């Protein structure tokens, strides 16, 4: 993983509640290889009609929000089945951060181990961010993981919580395996010490 420290970008005001992993990456695309890319399939049924034509009236297909790297949603984002591909799909459309009122537990953990930052905040703050993005689509959002702060064009600023170990892994660009491998020399010394002479 690449280290995650600071990130600034524009936001996509999805604002929906209970967005499940099947809406993020529909099950019919799970047989496809992640390395081939999930960008065309992310939010497929929220972006396109049955004929594959872009739907209108949604920020997911609006040019105003093209290139957004933050997604802002309601409560219980990423609920449903435990598919890691949902995180890959969000990454493949260029997103780095999801800000929501709450998350599905498995999605939240999958996001963190794949270098994707889920940020939880209260409903009033979510409403303020959505209002700002809807009125001014190119509003910049800045996250500082070390300080655990988010600022939205200096009009909304808040702190967020994150597990200390997960934060360390994100800041250093390592997953649990990479973290364990950083102690490889210590592990080898320990194994040498306990092995029969």
Buried (B, 14 or more C-beta within 10 A) or exposed (E): BEEBEEBEBBBBBBBBEBBBBBBBBBEEBBEBEBEEBBEBBBBBEBBBEEEEEEEEEBBBBBEBBEEBBBBBBBBBBBBBBEBBBBBBBBBBBBBBBBBBBBBBEBBBBBBBBBBBBBBBBEEEBBBBBBBBBBEBBEBBBBBEBEEBEBBBBEEBEBEBEBEEEBBEBBEBEBBEEEEEEEEEEEEEEEEEEEEEE
